Amino acid sequence: MKLIFATNNKHKIEEMRVAVGNQIEIVGLADAGIHIDIPEPHDTLEANASEKSLTIHRLTGLNCFSEDSGLDVEALSGEPGVNSARYAGENRSFDDNINKLLKKLGANPNRKAKFKTVISLIWDEKEYQFEGVCYGKIIMEKKGAGGFGYDPVFVPDGSNLSFAEMTLQEKDRFSHRKKAADKLISFLLQQHELKKL
């Protein structure tokens, strides 16, 4: 089974491939010969995910999926949220985003945060959405050299390591993206079985 993943983000493609294993072949936009940057103009993860999957479906007519993820920090009333990738401006520097987040949090003792992923799947002309959430906390300074985005300052509940200190396999035990991907796979396998009946 092959599915187009409506993203140009190589980190997300790699994480999704690890999350789904060999059950589905994940093809990014560049590999599919699609060279566009899809806007994310909406104020919810759900609407942005829909925008991306519907755009690619209209272009190709093929089954495809997209995802949108955000970091929700309790003490900042949910910031950076849907603006996680552009928190410090359109240049999208991971370091700038982290520095802004740590500066705004300061010494606030409430470090509670959660990562949320919404996957939008277009399958047989219908849209389905799957959600994954990972709860954790924001630490005072960056730890680890792996991952991307806010991974160096996010420690998931149940671990002492930041996402950036983990291998992809270790991160999968907690990952919001993995949780959403598991729901996606379960749905697709169900559809595959139904077609065989």
LINUR-V922483 format. One line per field, one symbol per residue. ss: DSSP state (~ for helix, > for strand, _ for the rest). psi: psi as a letter, one per 20 degrees, with the letter a starting at -180 (. if undefined). burial: + if it has 9 or more other C-alpha atoms within 8 Angstrom, else -. A space follows every 50 residues. Layout:
ss->???
psi->???
burial->???
This chain:
ss->_>>>>____~~~~~~~~~~~____>>>>________________~~~~~~ ~~~~~~~~~~___>>>>>>>>>>~~~___>>__~~~_______~~~~~~~ ~~~~~______>>>>>>>>>>>>__>>>>>>>>>>>>>____________ ~~~>>>_____>~~~__~~~~~___~~~~~~~~~~~~~~~~~~~~~_
psi->ppppomqjohghggghgghibjhpoporgghjkomqopqmirjqhghggg gghhghghghjqprrrqpqqpopgikkiqicijghkgjriikpggggggg ghghhcjpiojprqpppppopooljqpqqpqpppqbqprhrqpqjaarcj hijpoqpjqiqrhiiqrhhghhhhpghgghhghgggghhghgghhi.
burial->--+++++-----+-++++++---++++++---------------++++++ +++++++-----++++++++++++++-+++++++++++---+-+-+++-+ ++--+-----+++++++++++++---+-+++++++++++---++-+++++ ++++++----++++++-+--++-++++++++++++------------
